[in-house]
Amino acid sequence: MKAVLDTNIFVSALALPGGQAEKAIVHAAQGSFDLVISKPIIHEVLGVLSRKFDREAEELSRVAVFLADLGSIARPRRKVRVLRDEPDNRILECALAAHARLIVTGDRTMLELGEFEGIRIVTLREFLDLLG
């Protein structure tokens, strides 16, 4: 099953280890699902970790390599403007490009969509339940 994790899941896992978000990352590392990520998502994760969690350049470099190795890199070719928050649109673009089945997020606006072009949008808890 191909899934795209929203930036908030990565940030939670990396900045606040030991929680539910980290479980999703562990599942990705174990191959429980096919994680798909894009360069814009990686850049957003790095930006948030830098701005809000004061992470150093060397650590951000390691995070970038870790994320790139953790999943497949999608190269979105189609721009979408569905959500007001532009970075959220990058998540939708990645999922479309990868033909993902799921988007996993904690973002209320995105969750209110419920689905986008046949791609289900679920909470982290729902996703972990699906994985078992």
DRENPA-3360 file (N, C-alpha, C; in nm, 2 decimals, always signed):
BEGIN
1 = MKAVLDTN = +0.09/-0.12/+0.00/+0.00/+0.00/+0.00/+0.09/+0.12/+0.00 ~ +0.07/+0.21/-0.10/+0.15/+0.33/-0.11/+0.08/+0.44/-0.02 ~ +0.16/+0.51/+0.06/+0.10/+0.62/+0.14/+0.20/+0.74/+0.14 ~ +0.14/+0.86/+0.16/+0.22/+0.98/+0.17/+0.19/+1.03/+0.31 ~ +0.29/+1.06/+0.39/+0.28/+1.12/+0.52/+0.29/+1.27/+0.51 ~ +0.21/+1.34/+0.58/+0.21/+1.48/+0.58/+0.33/+1.53/+0.66 ~ +0.37/+1.65/+0.63/+0.49/+1.71/+0.70/+0.47/+1.70/+0.85 ~ +0.35/+1.72/+0.90/+0.33/+1.72/+1.05/+0.36/+1.58/+1.11;
9 = IFVSALAL = +0.34/+1.48/+1.04/+0.38/+1.34/+1.09/+0.53/+1.33/+1.10 ~ +0.60/+1.37/+1.00/+0.75/+1.36/+1.00/+0.80/+1.45/+1.11 ~ +0.75/+1.57/+1.12/+0.80/+1.66/+1.23/+0.78/+1.61/+1.37 ~ +0.66/+1.56/+1.39/+0.63/+1.50/+1.52/+0.72/+1.38/+1.55 ~ +0.74/+1.29/+1.45/+0.83/+1.18/+1.47/+0.97/+1.22/+1.50 ~ +1.02/+1.32/+1.43/+1.16/+1.36/+1.45/+1.19/+1.45/+1.57 ~ +1.09/+1.54/+1.60/+1.11/+1.63/+1.71/+1.06/+1.58/+1.84 ~ +0.97/+1.49/+1.84/+0.91/+1.44/+1.96/+0.90/+1.28/+1.95;
17 = PGGQAEKA = +1.02/+1.22/+1.96/+1.03/+1.07/+1.95/+0.95/+1.00/+2.06 ~ +0.91/+0.88/+2.02/+0.84/+0.80/+2.12/+0.69/+0.80/+2.10 ~ +0.64/+0.88/+2.01/+0.49/+0.89/+1.99/+0.44/+0.81/+1.88 ~ +0.32/+0.83/+1.85/+0.25/+0.76/+1.74/+0.31/+0.79/+1.60 ~ +0.36/+0.91/+1.58/+0.42/+0.94/+1.45/+0.54/+0.86/+1.43 ~ +0.62/+0.84/+1.53/+0.74/+0.76/+1.52/+0.71/+0.62/+1.48 ~ +0.59/+0.57/+1.53/+0.55/+0.43/+1.49/+0.53/+0.42/+1.34 ~ +0.47/+0.53/+1.28/+0.45/+0.53/+1.13/+0.59/+0.52/+1.06;
25 = IVHAAQGS = +0.69/+0.60/+1.11/+0.82/+0.60/+1.05/+0.88/+0.46/+1.06 ~ +0.87/+0.40/+1.18/+0.92/+0.26/+1.20/+0.86/+0.16/+1.10 ~ +0.72/+0.17/+1.08/+0.65/+0.09/+0.99/+0.71/+0.11/+0.85 ~ +0.74/+0.23/+0.81/+0.80/+0.26/+0.68/+0.93/+0.20/+0.67 ~ +1.01/+0.21/+0.77/+1.15/+0.15/+0.77/+1.14/+0.00/+0.76 ~ +1.04/-0.06/+0.82/+1.03/-0.21/+0.82/+0.96/-0.26/+0.69 ~ +0.91/-0.17/+0.60/+0.85/-0.21/+0.48/+0.70/-0.25/+0.49 ~ +0.64/-0.21/+0.60/+0.50/-0.24/+0.62/+0.41/-0.17/+0.52;
33 = FDLVISKP = +0.45/-0.06/+0.47/+0.38/+0.01/+0.36/+0.49/+0.08/+0.27 ~ +0.45/+0.12/+0.15/+0.54/+0.19/+0.06/+0.53/+0.34/+0.09 ~ +0.62/+0.40/+0.15/+0.62/+0.54/+0.18/+0.67/+0.61/+0.05 ~ +0.59/+0.72/+0.02/+0.63/+0.80/-0.10/+0.65/+0.94/-0.04 ~ +0.75/+1.01/-0.08/+0.79/+1.14/-0.04/+0.83/+1.22/-0.16 ~ +0.83/+1.35/-0.15/+0.88/+1.44/-0.26/+0.98/+1.54/-0.21 ~ +1.06/+1.59/-0.30/+1.16/+1.70/-0.25/+1.09/+1.81/-0.18 ~ +0.97/+1.86/-0.23/+0.91/+1.97/-0.16/+0.87/+1.93/-0.02;
41 = IIHEVLGV = +0.83/+1.81/+0.00/+0.79/+1.77/+0.14/+0.92/+1.76/+0.23 ~ +1.03/+1.71/+0.17/+1.15/+1.70/+0.25/+1.19/+1.85/+0.29 ~ +1.19/+1.94/+0.19/+1.23/+2.08/+0.22/+1.14/+2.14/+0.33 ~ +1.01/+2.11/+0.32/+0.92/+2.17/+0.42/+0.95/+2.11/+0.56 ~ +0.98/+1.98/+0.57/+1.02/+1.92/+0.70/+1.14/+1.99/+0.75 ~ +1.24/+2.00/+0.67/+1.37/+2.07/+0.71/+1.34/+2.21/+0.76 ~ +1.26/+2.28/+0.68/+1.23/+2.42/+0.72/+1.16/+2.43/+0.86 ~ +1.07/+2.34/+0.88/+1.00/+2.34/+1.01/+1.09/+2.31/+1.12;
49 = LSRKFDRE = +1.17/+2.20/+1.10/+1.27/+2.16/+1.21/+1.37/+2.28/+1.23 ~ +1.41/+2.35/+1.13/+1.50/+2.46/+1.15/+1.44/+2.58/+1.22 ~ +1.32/+2.62/+1.17/+1.26/+2.74/+1.23/+1.20/+2.71/+1.37 ~ +1.13/+2.60/+1.39/+1.05/+2.58/+1.51/+1.13/+2.50/+1.62 ~ +1.23/+2.43/+1.57/+1.30/+2.34/+1.67/+1.45/+2.37/+1.67 ~ +1.49/+2.47/+1.60/+1.63/+2.52/+1.61/+1.73/+2.41/+1.58 ~ +1.71/+2.33/+1.48/+1.80/+2.22/+1.44/+1.91/+2.28/+1.36 ~ +2.03/+2.23/+1.38/+2.16/+2.27/+1.32/+2.16/+2.22/+1.17;
57 = AEELSRVA = +2.24/+2.28/+1.09/+2.25/+2.24/+0.95/+2.30/+2.10/+0.93 ~ +2.39/+2.05/+1.01/+2.44/+1.91/+1.00/+2.33/+1.81/+1.03 ~ +2.26/+1.84/+1.13/+2.14/+1.75/+1.17/+2.04/+1.75/+1.06 ~ +2.01/+1.87/+1.00/+1.91/+1.88/+0.89/+1.96/+1.80/+0.77 ~ +2.09/+1.80/+0.75/+2.15/+1.73/+0.63/+2.12/+1.58/+0.65 ~ +2.15/+1.53/+0.78/+2.12/+1.39/+0.81/+1.98/+1.35/+0.79 ~ +1.89/+1.44/+0.84/+1.74/+1.42/+0.82/+1.71/+1.41/+0.68 ~ +1.76/+1.49/+0.59/+1.73/+1.49/+0.45/+1.77/+1.36/+0.39;
65 = VFLADLGS = +1.88/+1.31/+0.42/+1.93/+1.18/+0.37/+1.84/+1.07/+0.42 ~ +1.81/+1.07/+0.55/+1.72/+0.97/+0.61/+1.59/+0.96/+0.54 ~ +1.52/+1.08/+0.52/+1.39/+1.08/+0.46/+1.40/+1.04/+0.31 ~ +1.50/+1.08/+0.24/+1.51/+1.03/+0.10/+1.53/+0.88/+0.09 ~ +1.60/+0.82/+0.18/+1.63/+0.68/+0.18/+1.51/+0.60/+0.24 ~ +1.42/+0.66/+0.31/+1.31/+0.60/+0.38/+1.20/+0.55/+0.28 ~ +1.18/+0.63/+0.18/+1.08/+0.60/+0.08/+1.12/+0.63/-0.06 ~ +1.02/+0.61/-0.15/+1.04/+0.64/-0.29/+1.02/+0.79/-0.31;
73 = IARPRRKV = +1.10/+0.85/-0.40/+1.08/+0.99/-0.43/+0.99/+1.01/-0.55 ~ +0.88/+1.08/-0.53/+0.79/+1.11/-0.64/+0.83/+1.25/-0.69 ~ +0.81/+1.26/-0.82/+0.84/+1.39/-0.89/+0.71/+1.44/-0.95 ~ +0.63/+1.51/-0.87/+0.50/+1.57/-0.92/+0.52/+1.66/-1.04 ~ +0.44/+1.64/-1.14/+0.44/+1.72/-1.26/+0.32/+1.81/-1.27 ~ +0.22/+1.78/-1.19/+0.10/+1.86/-1.19/+0.08/+1.94/-1.06 ~ +0.06/+2.07/-1.08/+0.03/+2.16/-0.97/-0.12/+2.16/-0.93 ~ -0.15/+2.15/-0.81/-0.29/+2.16/-0.76/-0.30/+2.28/-0.67;
81 = RVLRDEPD = -0.42/+2.34/-0.67/-0.45/+2.45/-0.58/-0.59/+2.42/-0.52 ~ -0.59/+2.32/-0.43/-0.71/+2.28/-0.37/-0.73/+2.34/-0.23 ~ -0.62/+2.35/-0.16/-0.62/+2.40/-0.02/-0.55/+2.53/-0.01 ~ -0.59/+2.61/+0.09/-0.54/+2.75/+0.11/-0.39/+2.74/+0.14 ~ -0.35/+2.65/+0.23/-0.21/+2.64/+0.27/-0.13/+2.57/+0.16 ~ -0.05/+2.64/+0.09/+0.03/+2.59/-0.02/+0.10/+2.46/+0.01 ~ +0.18/+2.45/+0.12/+0.25/+2.33/+0.15/+0.15/+2.20/+0.15 ~ +0.03/+2.22/+0.19/-0.07/+2.11/+0.19/-0.09/+2.06/+0.04;
89 = NRILECAL = -0.09/+2.16/-0.05/-0.11/+2.12/-0.19/+0.01/+2.03/-0.24 ~ +0.13/+2.05/-0.18/+0.24/+1.97/-0.22/+0.22/+1.83/-0.18 ~ +0.15/+1.80/-0.07/+0.12/+1.67/-0.02/+0.03/+1.60/-0.12 ~ -0.08/+1.67/-0.17/-0.17/+1.62/-0.27/-0.10/+1.59/-0.40 ~ -0.01/+1.68/-0.44/+0.06/+1.66/-0.56/+0.15/+1.53/-0.56 ~ +0.21/+1.51/-0.44/+0.30/+1.39/-0.43/+0.21/+1.27/-0.43 ~ +0.10/+1.27/-0.37/+0.01/+1.15/-0.37/-0.04/+1.12/-0.51 ~ -0.07/+1.22/-0.58/-0.12/+1.20/-0.72/-0.01/+1.14/-0.81;
97 = AAHARLIV = +0.11/+1.20/-0.80/+0.22/+1.16/-0.88/+0.25/+1.01/-0.85 ~ +0.24/+0.97/-0.73/+0.28/+0.83/-0.69/+0.17/+0.73/-0.70 ~ +0.05/+0.78/-0.73/-0.07/+0.69/-0.73/-0.09/+0.63/-0.60 ~ -0.07/+0.71/-0.49/-0.08/+0.66/-0.35/-0.23/+0.62/-0.32 ~ -0.25/+0.53/-0.23/-0.38/+0.50/-0.18/-0.42/+0.59/-0.07 ~ -0.32/+0.64/+0.01/-0.36/+0.71/+0.13/-0.27/+0.83/+0.15 ~ -0.32/+0.93/+0.22/-0.25/+1.05/+0.27/-0.28/+1.04/+0.42 ~ -0.17/+1.05/+0.50/-0.18/+1.04/+0.64/-0.15/+1.18/+0.70;
105 = TGDRTMLE = -0.24/+1.24/+0.78/-0.22/+1.37/+0.82/-0.29/+1.40/+0.96 ~ -0.25/+1.51/+1.02/-0.31/+1.56/+1.14/-0.38/+1.69/+1.11 ~ -0.37/+1.73/+0.98/-0.42/+1.86/+0.94/-0.57/+1.86/+0.92 ~ -0.64/+1.94/+1.00/-0.79/+1.93/+0.99/-0.85/+1.97/+0.86 ~ -0.79/+2.07/+0.79/-0.84/+2.11/+0.66/-0.83/+2.00/+0.56 ~ -0.72/+1.93/+0.56/-0.69/+1.82/+0.47/-0.79/+1.70/+0.51 ~ -0.80/+1.68/+0.64/-0.89/+1.57/+0.68/-1.03/+1.59/+0.64 ~ -1.07/+1.72/+0.64/-1.21/+1.75/+0.60/-1.24/+1.72/+0.46;
113 = LGEFEGIR = -1.14/+1.71/+0.37/-1.15/+1.67/+0.23/-1.20/+1.52/+0.23 ~ -1.14/+1.44/+0.32/-1.18/+1.30/+0.32/-1.11/+1.22/+0.22 ~ -1.11/+1.27/+0.10/-1.04/+1.20/-0.01/-1.01/+1.31/-0.12 ~ -0.91/+1.28/-0.20/-0.88/+1.37/-0.31/-0.84/+1.28/-0.44 ~ -0.93/+1.29/-0.54/-0.91/+1.22/-0.66/-0.89/+1.07/-0.63 ~ -0.97/+1.01/-0.54/-0.96/+0.87/-0.51/-0.86/+0.83/-0.41 ~ -0.79/+0.93/-0.35/-0.69/+0.90/-0.25/-0.75/+0.93/-0.12 ~ -0.76/+0.83/-0.03/-0.82/+0.85/+0.10/-0.72/+0.94/+0.19;
121 = IVTLREFL = -0.78/+1.02/+0.27/-0.71/+1.11/+0.36/-0.75/+1.07/+0.50 ~ -0.65/+1.01/+0.58/-0.68/+0.96/+0.71/-0.59/+1.01/+0.82 ~ -0.64/+1.00/+0.94/-0.56/+1.04/+1.06/-0.45/+0.93/+1.08 ~ -0.35/+0.97/+1.16/-0.24/+0.88/+1.20/-0.30/+0.76/+1.27 ~ -0.39/+0.78/+1.36/-0.45/+0.67/+1.43/-0.52/+0.57/+1.34 ~ -0.60/+0.62/+1.24/-0.66/+0.53/+1.15/-0.56/+0.46/+1.07 ~ -0.45/+0.52/+1.03/-0.35/+0.46/+0.95/-0.28/+0.35/+1.03 ~ -0.24/+0.38/+1.15/-0.18/+0.27/+1.24/-0.27/+0.15/+1.26;
129 = DLLG = -0.40/+0.18/+1.27/-0.50/+0.07/+1.29/-0.50/-0.01/+1.16 ~ -0.49/+0.05/+1.04/-0.49/-0.02/+0.92/-0.37/-0.11/+0.91 ~ -0.26/-0.07/+0.96/-0.14/-0.14/+0.95/-0.14/-0.26/+1.05 ~ -0.22/-0.24/+1.15/-0.24/-0.35/+1.25/-0.14/-0.34/+1.36;
% end
